[in-house]
Amino acid sequence: MSFAREVKRYILRAGGVTKKELIEKFGRQKAIEAMLSYGRKKGQIVEKDGLIYYCPRQFDADKVYKAVRILKSFTTKDIALYTGMAIKKVSSILAEFERAGYLRKAGKKEADRRATVWVLVKDATERPSLKGGSKYVARKRQGKASNDS
């Protein structure tokens, strides 16, 4: 296991730690400071009231599943608005949830006949694993190389 992963796991299990406590536990002060600095930039490390907390990255599918569990009956647009994600991405994730047996189509919305109403049929605390795998991971968009020569 990598050093950074070990430190993050320790912080997560402890609930919140001080920088001094991390240095006493792991000893590598410069490595810990670098990891904390990088974690702050990425938004995964938060310092509050003198304690350091680790907030694991949340995947797009997790955001959608959390919204689905809250709303129970919804359209794709509802979930997109709730999560702040693109409708196309939400639509593909909902289709995967349907294939996994967690959702079903309940019909069309009266005012907008094109909008499909989805219903949660299987409510589990853990998000179902999706066959698309890394396709649903939240990541930054890579800039494409231009063809200008």
Phi, psi and omega in degrees: 000139182289158180300312182299318180295322179295318179295314179300317179297320179297314180298316181297316180292323181286336181091329179174134183223165174265161178297321179299318180297319178296318181293321177295320183287314187254338174080332185272084187301311182296321179294320179294316179298319178295317180295319179293320178298313179296318180297323177295317180298321181278350179083011180267338178251127181233134176251127182214129179054037178080001179250151179255129179240149177249125178249104182301149178297140179255129181280156180302318180297327177293318178298316181295315182296322178297316178296319179299317181293330179283314186279329180065316177228126192195170171250169178299321180296322178302313181293319179299317178293320182293321184265341183079021181257166178289144182300321181298317179292317178299318181300317180291324178292319178297323178297322177294319177297324178294316178298328179280352177091014182267338181230161170213156178279132183255356180135201181247150177286135186301310184292322181238098186295344180278337184281120178277135176266125178258151178228136176284122182250341181226107185257104177246152180291326179266141177294139178294147177287142184250144181292334180292340177055243186294348178298333184258011179279139178287123177210159179286150179284131178280134176288134180277143177290138181278155180266013180289123180237000000 
